[in-house]
C-alpha cells in the first residue's frame, strides 16, 4: 500500500479505465460469439453424459455404437460415440450445441432454428428418425435425422442428416446451404483431421469439385480412438461443392465466404487456439416458387463397409471408408503450409481415374468370362483354334453391345 501513495492519481485512473475496457471487451466478445453462433463458452462442458446435456431438452437416437441428440430449442445436433462402454463426444456440446446449418437464399442467410423464424414442429420422433420443421417468411426447412447401418455387419453406426428447403418466395430463388460441424477430436495436438491415404491435415485446407475426397476423418491424435468419419461420395448423400477445414470462429464469422490461408493453423488469436471445425458448402441452386431442394449428409464412426437404408445397398463406387493409419516409425504425410494444392488436386484426380479404370477392367473381365462360359476351359497354349477364336469373337461382340 505504501507504494500506491507515490503514484499520481491520473495514472491510477488510466490503469483503472484500461482494466475496465479490457475486461469489457472480453465479456462482449464472448457474449457476441455465444449469441451469434452458439460458440463454446469458457465454462462449456465437453463431456458426454454431463449434467448440462442431461438437463437440456433434446430428442435422442442411439444404438450400441453411436448416439445423436437434436436440441429441442434450436434443432442443432450433437454426436457421441461409444468408447469402452461410455459415450464420448464426437462434436462439441454447449448450450446450444455449436454445430449448426446456415441456409442461403437470394442474398440472405438464415441459421436453421434461429430466432428469425419459428418451429412449426419441434424435433420429435417420426418415421424411425427425428424430424422438425422450421420456417420464416421466405423458407420452410425440414430437418430429418436417422441412423443408418453397414451392409456387411448391420451395425448402426452412421447418422444420415437431411435438410429439405422449400422456396416460399413468390418467384424463383437461389438456395444454398453450409453445414458447420464443430469437431471435438484432435484439438489436443496438431493433427486434427485425416484424408484417405493417411494424409494428415494440420493446417487449414479447402477441397472442391473433382478434388473432393471420398471421406474425411476427425481423429484423436493421442490414442487414435474414437474416430468420426464424414462420407462425401455416396448414393446416400448430396455431393458438396466445397469441403473446408478451418478455425471454428473464423468459419462462424465468415459464413459461406471463408477463404482459407495455406500457412494458417487452426488458431484465431486472441479468441481461440487449436479450435478446428469442418464446413460442407453446397452452392446455390435456383428453384421455383413452391419447389423444394434436399441436402443430405452422412457422418459415422470410422470403419469399412457401405452404408445402407433398409436392406438395399445404395452407396456406389469408391473403396470402403477405411481410415489408413501410418505405420509406426514412418513419416506422416501432411497437408502443411508449403503444399502445392494444384499438384495435390491433380494427384487425387489421377487416383480416382485409376480406381475407376481398374474397376471397369475387372467388370469387363468378369462379363467376358461369363459370356465365354465353358469355352474358357479349352483355351490352352499360345495359339487359339478356329473354334476358340470364333467363341472369343462372339463374346467380344456381345460385350460391346
C-alpha positions as CSV (number, residue, x, y, z in Angstrom):
1,X,0.0,0.0,0.0
2,X,2.9,2.4,0.7
3,X,3.9,2.3,-3.0
4,X,0.4,3.5,-4.1
5,X,0.8,6.7,-2.2
6,X,3.5,7.8,-4.6
7,X,1.6,7.0,-7.8
8,X,-0.1,10.1,-9.3
9,X,-3.9,10.0,-9.3
10,X,-4.2,10.4,-13.0
11,X,-2.1,7.3,-13.6
12,X,-4.3,5.2,-11.3
13,X,-7.4,6.4,-13.2
14,X,-5.9,5.5,-16.5
15,X,-5.0,2.0,-15.2
16,X,-8.5,1.5,-13.9
17,X,-10.1,2.6,-17.2
18,X,-7.8,0.3,-19.2
19,X,-8.7,-2.6,-16.9
20,X,-12.4,-1.9,-17.2
21,X,-12.1,-1.6,-21.0
22,X,-10.1,-4.8,-21.4
23,X,-12.4,-6.9,-19.3
24,X,-15.5,-5.4,-21.0
25,X,-14.1,-6.3,-24.5
26,X,-13.5,-9.9,-23.4
27,X,-17.0,-10.2,-22.0
28,X,-18.7,-8.6,-25.0
29,X,-16.6,-10.8,-27.4
30,X,-17.7,-13.9,-25.5
31,X,-21.3,-12.9,-25.4
32,X,-21.4,-12.0,-29.1
33,X,-20.0,-15.3,-30.1
34,X,-22.4,-17.3,-27.9
35,X,-25.4,-15.3,-29.2
36,X,-24.5,-15.2,-32.9
37,X,-23.2,-18.8,-33.3
38,X,-23.8,-20.8,-30.2
39,X,-20.0,-20.7,-29.7
40,X,-18.4,-22.6,-26.9
41,X,-18.4,-20.5,-23.7
42,X,-15.5,-20.6,-21.3
43,X,-17.3,-22.9,-18.9
44,X,-18.8,-25.2,-21.5
45,X,-18.8,-28.9,-20.8
46,X,-17.5,-31.2,-23.5
47,X,-18.1,-34.4,-21.6
48,X,-20.8,-36.7,-22.9
49,X,-23.4,-37.6,-20.3
50,X,-22.7,-34.4,-18.3
51,X,-25.4,-32.8,-16.2
52,X,-25.8,-29.9,-18.7
53,X,-26.6,-32.3,-21.5
54,X,-29.0,-34.4,-19.4
55,X,-30.9,-31.3,-18.3
56,X,-31.2,-29.6,-21.7
57,X,-34.3,-30.8,-23.6
58,X,-33.4,-32.9,-26.6
59,X,-34.8,-35.7,-28.9
60,X,-32.4,-38.6,-29.0
61,X,-31.5,-41.6,-31.2
62,X,-28.8,-44.2,-30.2
63,X,-27.5,-47.6,-30.9
64,X,-24.8,-49.6,-29.3
65,X,-22.2,-47.6,-31.4
66,X,-23.3,-44.0,-31.9
67,X,-25.8,-41.5,-30.5
68,X,-27.3,-38.3,-31.8
69,X,-29.1,-35.6,-29.9
70,X,-31.3,-32.9,-31.6
71,X,-31.6,-29.8,-29.4
72,X,-35.3,-29.1,-28.7
73,X,-34.8,-25.3,-28.8
74,X,-32.6,-24.9,-31.8
75,X,-32.7,-28.2,-33.8
76,X,-28.8,-28.3,-33.6
77,X,-27.0,-31.7,-33.4
78,X,-24.6,-33.3,-31.0
79,X,-22.9,-36.7,-31.7
80,X,-21.4,-39.2,-29.3
81,X,-19.6,-42.5,-30.0
82,X,-19.3,-45.4,-27.6
83,X,-15.8,-45.9,-26.2
84,X,-15.2,-48.5,-23.5
85,X,-18.9,-48.7,-22.8
86,X,-19.1,-44.9,-22.2
87,X,-20.3,-42.2,-24.6
88,X,-17.5,-40.0,-26.0
89,X,-18.1,-36.6,-27.6
90,X,-17.6,-36.5,-31.4
91,X,-19.0,-33.0,-31.8
92,X,-18.7,-30.3,-29.1
93,X,-21.6,-29.8,-26.7
94,X,-22.7,-26.4,-25.5
95,X,-26.0,-24.6,-24.8
96,X,-27.0,-24.6,-27.6
97,X,-24.8,-27.1,-29.4
98,X,-22.1,-25.4,-31.5
99,X,-22.7,-27.3,-34.8
100,X,-25.3,-25.7,-37.0
101,X,-26.6,-25.2,-40.5
102,X,-27.0,-21.9,-42.5
103,X,-29.3,-21.6,-45.4
104,X,-28.7,-19.0,-48.1
105,X,-31.3,-17.6,-50.5
106,X,-31.3,-14.5,-52.7
107,X,-28.5,-12.8,-50.7
108,X,-30.0,-13.6,-47.3
109,X,-28.6,-16.0,-44.7
110,X,-30.6,-17.8,-42.1
111,X,-29.4,-20.2,-39.3
112,X,-31.7,-23.1,-39.0
113,X,-33.7,-22.9,-35.7
114,X,-32.7,-19.3,-35.1
115,X,-35.0,-16.6,-33.8
116,X,-35.5,-15.1,-37.3
117,X,-38.0,-17.9,-37.8
118,X,-40.2,-20.3,-35.8
119,X,-40.6,-24.0,-35.3
120,X,-43.8,-25.3,-36.9
121,X,-42.8,-28.7,-35.5
122,X,-40.2,-29.2,-32.7
123,X,-37.8,-32.1,-33.0
124,X,-39.9,-35.2,-32.5
125,X,-39.6,-39.0,-33.2
126,X,-41.1,-39.7,-36.6
127,X,-40.8,-42.5,-39.2
128,X,-37.9,-44.1,-37.5
129,X,-35.9,-40.9,-37.1
130,X,-36.2,-37.4,-35.6
131,X,-37.9,-34.7,-37.6
132,X,-38.6,-31.0,-37.2
133,X,-39.9,-28.1,-39.4
134,X,-38.7,-24.5,-39.1
135,X,-39.8,-21.6,-41.3
136,X,-39.8,-17.9,-41.8
137,X,-41.4,-15.6,-44.5
138,X,-39.0,-16.9,-47.2
139,X,-38.3,-20.6,-46.5
140,X,-39.7,-23.7,-44.9
141,X,-36.9,-26.1,-43.8
142,X,-37.5,-29.7,-42.7
143,X,-34.7,-31.4,-40.8
144,X,-34.6,-35.2,-40.6
145,X,-32.0,-37.3,-38.7
146,X,-31.9,-41.1,-38.8
147,X,-29.5,-43.9,-38.1
148,X,-28.1,-46.0,-40.9
149,X,-26.3,-49.3,-40.8
150,X,-23.4,-51.1,-42.6
151,X,-24.4,-53.5,-45.3
152,X,-22.0,-56.2,-44.2
153,X,-22.3,-56.1,-40.4
154,X,-25.7,-54.4,-39.8
155,X,-24.1,-52.1,-37.2
156,X,-26.0,-48.8,-36.9
157,X,-23.0,-46.5,-36.6
158,X,-23.9,-43.8,-39.1
159,X,-26.2,-40.8,-39.0
160,X,-28.0,-39.5,-42.1
161,X,-28.9,-35.8,-41.9
162,X,-31.3,-34.3,-44.5
163,X,-32.4,-30.6,-44.8
164,X,-35.3,-30.1,-47.3
165,X,-35.7,-26.4,-48.2
166,X,-38.9,-25.1,-49.7
167,X,-39.0,-21.8,-51.5
168,X,-41.7,-19.5,-50.1
169,X,-40.9,-16.5,-52.3
170,X,-43.4,-15.7,-55.0
171,X,-40.7,-16.2,-57.6
172,X,-37.6,-18.3,-58.3
173,X,-34.9,-18.2,-55.6
174,X,-31.3,-19.4,-55.3
175,X,-30.9,-21.7,-52.4
176,X,-27.6,-23.0,-50.9
177,X,-26.5,-24.5,-47.6
178,X,-23.5,-24.6,-45.3
179,X,-23.2,-27.2,-42.6
180,X,-20.7,-26.4,-39.9
181,X,-19.6,-29.4,-37.7
182,X,-17.6,-28.3,-34.6
183,X,-15.5,-31.5,-34.2
184,X,-14.3,-32.5,-30.7
185,X,-11.4,-34.8,-31.6
186,X,-7.8,-33.8,-32.4
187,X,-7.6,-30.5,-30.6
188,X,-5.1,-31.7,-28.0
189,X,-2.4,-32.0,-30.7
190,X,-1.5,-30.6,-34.1
191,X,-3.2,-33.3,-36.2
192,X,-6.9,-32.5,-36.4
193,X,-8.1,-34.4,-39.5
194,X,-7.0,-37.1,-41.9
195,X,-7.9,-37.9,-45.5
196,X,-7.8,-41.3,-47.4
197,X,-4.3,-42.5,-47.9
198,X,-3.2,-41.3,-44.4
199,X,-2.9,-37.6,-45.3
200,X,-2.7,-35.6,-42.1
201,X,-4.4,-32.1,-42.0
202,X,-2.5,-29.8,-39.7
203,X,-3.3,-26.5,-41.5
204,X,-6.4,-25.0,-42.9
205,X,-7.4,-26.5,-46.3
206,X,-10.1,-26.5,-48.8
207,X,-11.1,-29.1,-51.4
208,X,-13.7,-28.7,-54.2
209,X,-15.2,-30.3,-57.3
210,X,-13.1,-33.1,-58.7
211,X,-10.6,-32.8,-55.8
212,X,-13.1,-33.7,-53.1
213,X,-12.0,-36.8,-51.2
214,X,-14.5,-39.6,-50.7
215,X,-14.2,-39.3,-46.9
216,X,-12.7,-37.2,-44.2
217,X,-11.8,-38.3,-40.7
218,X,-11.8,-36.4,-37.4
219,X,-9.2,-38.2,-35.2
220,X,-7.8,-38.2,-31.7
221,X,-4.1,-37.7,-32.1
222,X,-3.3,-39.3,-28.7
223,X,-4.8,-42.8,-29.0
224,X,-6.5,-42.9,-32.4
225,X,-9.9,-43.8,-30.9
226,X,-12.7,-42.9,-31.3
227,X,-12.8,-41.6,-34.9
228,X,-15.5,-39.7,-36.7
229,X,-15.9,-40.2,-40.5
230,X,-17.7,-37.9,-42.9
231,X,-18.9,-39.5,-46.2
232,X,-18.8,-37.2,-49.2
233,X,-19.3,-39.5,-52.2
234,X,-22.1,-42.0,-51.9
235,X,-25.6,-42.7,-53.3
236,X,-27.0,-41.6,-49.9
237,X,-25.6,-38.1,-49.8
238,X,-25.6,-34.8,-51.7
239,X,-22.1,-34.0,-53.1
240,X,-21.0,-30.7,-51.6
241,X,-19.2,-28.0,-53.7
242,X,-16.6,-27.4,-51.0
243,X,-15.0,-29.1,-48.0
244,X,-13.3,-26.7,-45.7
245,X,-11.1,-27.4,-42.7
246,X,-10.5,-24.2,-40.7
247,X,-10.8,-22.4,-37.3
248,X,-14.3,-22.6,-35.8
249,X,-14.7,-19.0,-35.0
250,X,-13.2,-17.9,-38.4
251,X,-15.9,-20.0,-40.2
252,X,-18.6,-18.6,-37.9
253,X,-17.6,-15.0,-38.7
254,X,-17.2,-15.5,-42.4
255,X,-20.2,-17.8,-43.2
256,X,-20.2,-19.2,-46.7
257,X,-17.5,-16.9,-47.9
258,X,-14.5,-18.1,-45.9
259,X,-11.1,-18.0,-47.7
260,X,-8.5,-20.5,-46.5
261,X,-5.0,-19.3,-45.8
262,X,-2.5,-22.0,-46.6
263,X,0.0,-21.2,-43.8
264,X,-2.6,-20.8,-41.1
265,X,-3.1,-23.4,-38.4
266,X,-6.4,-23.7,-36.5
267,X,-5.9,-20.6,-34.4
268,X,-7.7,-17.2,-34.4
269,X,-5.8,-15.4,-31.7
270,X,-6.6,-14.0,-29.2
271,X,-10.0,-15.5,-29.3
272,X,-9.4,-19.2,-29.9
273,X,-6.4,-21.6,-30.2
274,X,-6.3,-25.0,-31.9
275,X,-10.1,-24.8,-32.4
276,X,-10.9,-26.7,-35.6
277,X,-14.1,-27.4,-37.5
278,X,-15.4,-28.8,-40.8
279,X,-17.7,-26.9,-43.2
280,X,-19.6,-28.5,-46.1
281,X,-20.7,-25.9,-48.6
282,X,-23.4,-26.6,-51.1
283,X,-23.6,-23.8,-53.8
284,X,-26.8,-22.1,-54.5
285,X,-29.3,-23.8,-56.9
286,X,-32.2,-21.9,-58.5
287,X,-35.6,-23.4,-57.6
288,X,-39.1,-22.1,-58.5
289,X,-41.7,-20.8,-56.0
290,X,-43.2,-23.7,-54.0
291,X,-40.4,-26.1,-55.0
292,X,-38.1,-27.9,-52.6
293,X,-34.4,-28.8,-52.6
294,X,-32.9,-31.5,-50.4
295,X,-29.3,-31.5,-48.9
296,X,-28.2,-34.8,-47.4
297,X,-25.1,-35.5,-45.3
298,X,-23.7,-38.7,-43.6
299,X,-21.4,-38.9,-40.6
300,X,-20.5,-42.0,-38.8
301,X,-17.8,-44.0,-37.0
302,X,-14.6,-44.8,-38.9
303,X,-14.6,-48.3,-40.4
304,X,-15.0,-50.3,-43.6
305,X,-18.3,-51.2,-45.3
306,X,-21.0,-49.5,-47.2
307,X,-23.9,-47.7,-45.5
308,X,-27.5,-48.8,-46.5
309,X,-31.0,-47.7,-45.8
310,X,-33.3,-50.6,-45.0
311,X,-32.0,-53.7,-46.8
312,X,-30.9,-52.1,-50.0
313,X,-27.3,-51.0,-50.7
314,X,-27.4,-47.6,-52.3
315,X,-23.8,-46.5,-51.9
316,X,-21.9,-46.9,-55.2
317,X,-18.3,-46.6,-56.2
318,X,-15.1,-46.0,-54.3
319,X,-13.4,-48.1,-51.8
320,X,-14.8,-48.7,-48.3
321,X,-14.2,-45.9,-45.9
322,X,-11.3,-47.3,-44.0
323,X,-9.0,-45.0,-42.1
324,X,-5.5,-45.9,-43.1
325,X,-3.2,-45.3,-40.1
326,X,0.5,-44.6,-40.6
327,X,2.8,-47.4,-39.5
328,X,5.0,-46.5,-36.5
329,X,8.3,-45.0,-37.4
330,X,7.3,-43.8,-40.9
331,X,7.0,-40.1,-41.7
332,X,3.4,-38.8,-41.7
333,X,2.3,-37.2,-44.9
334,X,0.9,-33.8,-44.1
335,X,-1.1,-31.0,-45.7
336,X,1.1,-28.2,-44.5
337,X,1.9,-24.6,-45.4
338,X,4.1,-25.5,-48.4
339,X,1.8,-28.0,-50.1
340,X,1.1,-27.4,-53.7
341,X,-2.7,-27.7,-53.8
342,X,-2.8,-27.7,-57.6
343,X,-0.5,-30.7,-57.7
344,X,-2.3,-32.4,-54.9
345,X,-5.7,-32.0,-56.6
346,X,-4.2,-33.3,-59.8
347,X,-2.9,-36.4,-58.0
348,X,-6.2,-37.0,-56.3
349,X,-8.0,-36.8,-59.7
350,X,-5.5,-39.3,-61.2
351,X,-6.0,-41.7,-58.3
352,X,-9.8,-41.5,-58.7
353,X,-9.4,-42.1,-62.5
354,X,-7.1,-45.0,-61.9
355,X,-9.5,-46.6,-59.4
356,X,-12.4,-46.2,-61.9
357,X,-10.4,-47.7,-64.7
358,X,-9.3,-50.7,-62.7
359,X,-12.9,-51.3,-61.6
360,X,-14.2,-51.1,-65.2
361,X,-11.5,-53.5,-66.4
362,X,-12.4,-56.0,-63.7
363,X,-16.1,-55.7,-64.7
364,X,-15.3,-56.3,-68.4
365,X,-13.2,-59.4,-67.5
366,X,-16.0,-60.8,-65.3
367,X,-18.5,-60.2,-68.1
368,X,-16.2,-61.7,-70.7
369,X,-15.7,-64.8,-68.5
370,X,-19.5,-65.1,-68.1
371,X,-20.1,-64.8,-71.9
372,X,-17.5,-67.3,-72.8
373,X,-18.8,-69.8,-70.3
374,X,-17.5,-73.3,-70.7
375,X,-15.4,-72.2,-73.7
376,X,-12.8,-70.7,-71.4
377,X,-11.7,-74.1,-70.2
378,X,-10.5,-75.0,-73.7
379,X,-8.1,-72.1,-74.1
380,X,-4.6,-73.7,-73.9
381,X,-1.2,-72.9,-75.3
382,X,-0.2,-69.8,-77.2
383,X,-2.4,-70.3,-80.3
384,X,-6.2,-70.2,-80.5
385,X,-8.0,-72.8,-82.6
386,X,-10.6,-71.7,-85.1
387,X,-13.4,-72.7,-82.7
388,X,-11.8,-70.8,-79.8
389,X,-11.3,-67.7,-81.9
390,X,-14.9,-67.8,-83.0
391,X,-16.2,-68.1,-79.4
392,X,-14.0,-65.2,-78.4
393,X,-15.3,-63.0,-81.2
394,X,-18.9,-63.7,-80.3
395,X,-18.1,-62.9,-76.7
396,X,-16.4,-59.6,-77.6
397,X,-19.2,-58.7,-79.9
398,X,-21.8,-59.2,-77.1
399,X,-19.6,-57.3,-74.7
400,X,-19.6,-54.2,-76.9
401,X,-23.3,-54.1,-77.4
